[in-house]
Amino acid sequence: MIVKFFYIAFFLILSVLLELFLQSFGLSFPFAAFLLFYCATAFGWQEAVLGAVFGCCGLDLAVGHPFPSALPGFLLSILLSRFWLYKVESDSIFLHFIPGCIIPFFMWGGNILFHWSSFYELPSRLALLLGSSVCGMVFLPFLILVLDTLNEAMGLNLYSNAKLFLDHEA
């Protein structure tokens, strides 16, 4: 239990720092949302929601947002992971191109709820949003493979085995 907590905290802090680093160059890529997608499936939605709250605090406080604008995107990513776990029948890693493409739109859409100016910036930011979406299509399957390999070595739950344990989930 304590290993899982530090595991999620370490990778969440790392992903938030990577996001902030890219934002300092005017780029946006939702590393934390992809990690929360993974955690919601591998470890459960409770851990992912707790990670979303702390990740949102870290991300939005560092940028200076007065509202938790990343939280809606994080929660939608967690809901997408739960839908993906329960409704999608294929175990193909390449099928994860679809949520990898959708998650950047969730993060941008969550930002619109609190910052209406983001909606007016869409034409100028469309290339960045589409680029982030295309990169997400490659990044999510890669993240799943890397973290499942690490989880297997550490004896933690695997994303690829999550469907096997659906009956045991509360």
C-alpha positions, 0 to 999 in steps of 0.5 A: 500500500505504501509503495503504491502511494509513493509510486503514484506520488513520484510519477504524478510529481514527475508528470506535473513538472514535465507539464510545467516545463513544456508550458514554459515554452508555450507547449501543452501536453497532459502528462498527468492526465495520461498517468491518471488514466493509467492509475485509474485502471491499474490501481482503481479509481479512488487512487486516481481521484486522489491523485487528480486532486493533488495533481490539480493543486500542483499544476494550477497553483504553480501556473497561478490559476485561481480555479482548479481548471485541470480537475475537470480534464483529470476527472474526464480522463479517469471516467474514460479509463473506467469506460475503457476498462468496462466497455472496450472488449479488445486487449490490443495495445494499439487500440489505446490510440483512441483514448490517447487522442481524446485526453488532450481534448479533455484537458483543453475542454476542462480549461475552457470551463474556467478560462473563457479566453481559451475558447477564443484562442482555439484557432491559434492553438488548434495546431498545438491541440492537434499535435498534442492529440497525435503525440498522445496517440503514441504516448499512451500505449508507450506509457502503458508498456513502460509502466506495466514493465516497471509494475511487474518488476515491483510486484504492483498491479498491472494495467494489462491484467485489470480486466482479470480482476473486475469481479474483485473491485468494489 
